[in-house]
Amino acid sequence: MQLESRRELTERQLKPYFSAEQASVLAQVITDAYQDLVKTSDFNELKAIVRELAEAQKRTEQQVEELAEAQKRTEQQVEELAEAQKRTEQRVDVLALRMEELAEAQKRTEQRVDMLALRMEELAEAQRQTADEIRILARGLNDTRAELGGLSRSFGYALENEAYRMLPAFLADKYGLSVSERLIRTEIGGEEINLFGRAKRDGQEVLIVGEAKLQLANPQREEEALAQLADKVAIVRKAMPQTEVVPLLITHYARPAFLARAKAQGIIVAQSYEW
């Protein structure tokens, strides 16, 4: 009974440092040794060995715990790496999708550039054609202007020619001017005079200086006619300062306002329908 109690006591003392199975075996060994009446020194040595074994076991368990903790940290790091890898793969997938979208956009841009280049070529061709048409129209307009200028001169000459025949009677009847010489077209002082002639009014000799205009129907033409007539009257007065000059405008039609203005300036306006 006493021996059984010693073994159990020994086993309880060993359990904090060993597993239950190891503590039981060691307790049995110690009890057997005690029964065999081992020497105290041997028993002390055995106790030292047991302590060393217990300390080694403790260190082993501590190392196991440290290894377990390290394993735990390693597993956590692996999980973090796996999560990072997952996020990286997601980003790569997003980037790949974005690259596809950019490639598609680039393709559409290139198509639009090609269409724009084609459109620019069409516009350039249309512009060349338009330029050719404009040149043709310009030549046509120049020809038309030349023809109109010729027609205008022809009508102007026709008006002057008619005036040479009809004015003497008209001037004598309406303005008391008796034309003494045939009315002519001439040049004085290097300037062409559309209508020039000598006449008498109240026994005094005067010079008739006239300018022919097809119509005096707008202010611009009226101003031009007055300016041209004034220049020619000035030239004749300079060449023949001793003789009075009677200014004359010949036209098919003049506005009433212009007729009044010309009369105030001492200018005779003869409209073709009046003779």
C-alpha positions in Angstrom: 0.0 0.0 0.0 2.9 2.3 0.9 4.6 1.5 -2.4 1.5 2.1 -4.4 1.1 5.5 -2.8 4.7 6.4 -3.7 4.2 5.5 -7.3 1.0 7.5 -7.5 2.7 10.5 -5.8 5.6 10.2 -8.2 3.3 10.1 -11.2 1.4 13.2 -10.0 4.7 15.0 -9.7 5.7 14.1 -13.2 2.4 14.9 -15.0 3.0 18.7 -15.2 6.1 18.0 -17.4 5.1 14.9 -19.3 2.1 13.3 -20.9 0.0 11.0 -18.7 1.5 7.9 -20.4 5.1 9.2 -20.0 4.5 10.2 -16.4 3.0 6.7 -15.6 6.0 4.9 -17.2 8.5 7.1 -15.4 6.7 6.7 -12.1 6.8 2.9 -12.5 10.5 3.0 -13.3 11.2 5.1 -10.3 9.1 2.9 -8.1 10.9 -0.2 -9.4 14.2 1.4 -8.8 13.2 2.2 -5.3 12.1 -1.3 -4.7 15.4 -2.6 -6.0 17.0 -0.4 -3.2 19.1 1.6 -5.7 21.7 3.8 -4.2 20.8 7.3 -3.1 23.4 8.7 -5.5 22.0 6.7 -8.4 18.5 7.8 -7.5 19.7 11.5 -7.3 21.3 11.0 -10.7 18.0 9.6 -12.0 16.1 12.5 -10.6 18.6 14.9 -12.3 18.0 13.0 -15.6 14.3 13.3 -15.1 14.6 17.0 -14.5 16.7 17.4 -17.6 14.2 15.4 -19.5 11.4 17.5 -18.2 13.2 20.7 -19.0 14.0 19.4 -22.5 10.3 18.5 -22.9 9.3 21.9 -21.8 11.7 23.5 -24.3 10.4 21.2 -27.0 6.9 22.1 -26.2 7.8 25.8 -26.3 9.5 25.4 -29.6 6.5 23.5 -30.9 4.3 26.4 -29.7 6.7 28.9 -31.4 6.7 26.8 -34.6 2.9 26.7 -34.4 2.8 30.5 -34.0 5.2 30.9 -36.9 3.1 28.5 -38.9 0.1 30.5 -38.1 1.9 33.7 -39.2 3.1 32.0 -42.3 -0.4 30.8 -43.1 -1.7 34.4 -42.5 1.0 35.8 -44.8 0.1 33.1 -47.4 -3.5 34.2 -47.2 -2.6 37.8 -47.5 -0.4 37.0 -50.5 -3.2 35.0 -52.0 -5.6 37.9 -51.5 -3.1 40.3 -53.0 -2.6 37.9 -55.9 -6.4 37.8 -56.3 -6.6 41.6 -56.4 -3.7 41.7 -58.8 -5.4 39.2 -61.1 -8.6 41.3 -60.9 -6.6 44.4 -61.8 -4.9 42.6 -64.7 -8.4 41.5 -65.9 -9.6 45.1 -65.7 -6.5 46.3 -67.4 -6.9 43.7 -70.1 -10.5 44.7 -70.6 -9.5 48.4 -70.7 -6.8 47.6 -73.3 -9.4 45.8 -75.4 -11.6 48.9 -75.1 -8.8 51.2 -76.0 -7.9 49.0 -79.0 -11.5 49.1 -80.2 -11.6 52.9 -79.7 -8.3 53.2 -81.6 -9.8 51.1 -84.4 -12.8 53.3 -84.5 -10.6 56.4 -84.4 -8.5 55.1 -87.3 -11.7 54.4 -89.3 -12.9 57.9 -88.6 -9.5 59.3 -89.6 -9.7 57.3 -92.8 -13.2 58.6 -93.5 -12.1 62.1 -92.7 -9.1 61.8 -95.0 -11.5 60.5 -97.7 -13.8 63.4 -97.0 -10.9 65.9 -97.2 -9.9 64.4 -100.6 -13.5 64.8 -101.8 -13.6 68.4 -100.5 -10.3 69.1 -102.1 -11.6 67.7 -105.4 -14.8 69.7 -105.0 -12.8 72.8 -104.2 -10.7 72.3 -107.3 -13.9 71.8 -109.4 -15.4 74.9 -107.7 -12.2 76.9 -108.5 -12.4 75.8 -112.1 -16.1 76.8 -112.2 -15.2 80.1 -110.6 -12.5 80.8 -113.1 -15.0 79.9 -115.9 -17.6 82.2 -114.3 -15.0 84.9 -113.9 -14.1 84.7 -117.5 -17.8 84.7 -118.4 -18.4 87.8 -116.1 -15.4 89.6 -117.7 -16.8 88.8 -121.1 -20.2 89.9 -119.9 -18.8 93.1 -118.4 -17.0 93.7 -121.7 -20.1 93.1 -123.7 -22.1 95.3 -121.3 -19.5 98.0 -121.5 -19.6 97.8 -125.2 -23.4 98.0 -125.1 -23.3 100.9 -122.7 -20.9 102.7 -125.0 -23.0 101.9 -127.9 -26.2 103.2 -126.2 -24.2 106.2 -125.0 -23.0 107.0 -128.5 -26.5 106.4 -129.8 -27.8 108.9 -127.3 -25.1 111.4 -128.2 -25.7 111.0 -131.9 -29.4 111.5 -131.4 -28.7 114.6 -129.3 -26.5 116.2 -132.0 -29.5 116.2 -134.3 -32.3 117.0 -131.8 -30.7 119.4 -129.3 -30.4 122.6 -131.5 -34.2 122.9 -131.8 -34.7 121.9 -128.1 -32.2 124.4 -126.7 -33.5 127.2 -128.9 -37.1 126.6 -128.0 -36.7 125.9 -124.2 -33.6 127.9 -123.2 -33.2 130.5 -125.9 -29.8 129.1 -127.1 -29.3 129.5 -130.8 -26.7 126.9 -131.9 -24.4 128.6 -134.4 -22.2 125.7 -135.2 -22.8 121.9 -135.4 -22.6 120.2 -132.1 -19.6 117.8 -132.1 -17.6 115.3 -129.9 -14.1 116.7 -129.5 -11.1 116.8 -127.2 -10.0 119.9 -125.3 -6.9 120.1 -123.0 -6.4 116.3 -123.4 -10.0 115.6 -122.2 -12.8 114.1 -124.3 -15.8 116.3 -124.4 -19.0 114.3 -125.2 -20.8 117.3 -126.7 -19.3 120.7 -127.6 -20.8 123.6 -129.6 -21.1 127.3 -129.9 -24.3 129.2 -129.5 -25.7 132.7 -128.9 -28.0 133.7 -126.1 -29.3 137.3 -126.0 -26.8 138.2 -128.6 -23.9 136.9 -126.6 -21.7 133.9 -127.7 -21.6 131.0 -125.3 -20.0 127.6 -125.3 -22.1 124.5 -124.7 -20.2 121.7 -122.8 -22.2 118.5 -122.4 -21.9 115.1 -120.9 -24.1 112.2 -121.9 -25.4 109.6 -119.3 -27.9 106.9 -120.0 -29.7 107.4 -116.7 -29.4 109.5 -113.6 -31.5 107.4 -111.4 -29.4 106.9 -108.2 -27.3 109.2 -106.0 -24.0 107.6 -106.9 -24.5 108.0 -110.7 -25.7 111.6 -110.1 -22.6 112.5 -108.1 -20.3 110.9 -110.7 -22.1 112.8 -113.6 -21.8 116.2 -111.8 -18.1 115.6 -111.0 -17.3 114.6 -114.6 -19.2 117.6 -116.0 -17.5 120.0 -113.5 -14.1 118.7 -114.6 -14.8 119.2 -118.3 -16.4 122.6 -117.8 -13.3 123.6 -115.9 -11.0 122.4 -118.7 -13.0 124.4 -121.3 -13.1 127.5 -119.2 -9.3 127.3 -118.8 -8.8 126.9 -122.5 -11.3 129.6 -123.4 -11.6 132.0 -120.5 -13.2 134.8 -122.4 -16.4 132.9 -123.3 -19.2 131.9 -121.0 -19.7 128.1 -120.6 -23.2 126.6 -120.4 -23.0 123.1 -118.8 -25.4 120.4 -120.2 -26.3 116.9 -119.2 -28.0 114.6 -121.6 -29.9 111.5 -120.4 -32.9 109.3 -121.0 -34.1 109.8 -117.5 -33.3 111.9 -114.4 -35.0 112.0 -111.0 -37.0 115.1 -110.2 -34.8 115.8 -107.2 -31.8 115.8 -109.4 -33.4 118.1 -111.9 -34.1 120.6 -109.2 -30.5 120.3 -107.9 -29.0 120.7 -111.4 -31.2 123.8 -112.1 -30.0 125.4 -108.9 -26.4 125.0 -110.1 -27.2 126.4 -113.6 -26.9 123.1 -115.4 -29.3 122.2 -118.2 -30.6 118.6 -118.1 -32.1 117.4 -121.4 -34.0 114.2 -121.3 -34.4 112.3 -124.6 -38.2 112.1 -124.4 -38.3 116.0 -124.2 -37.1 116.4 -127.7 
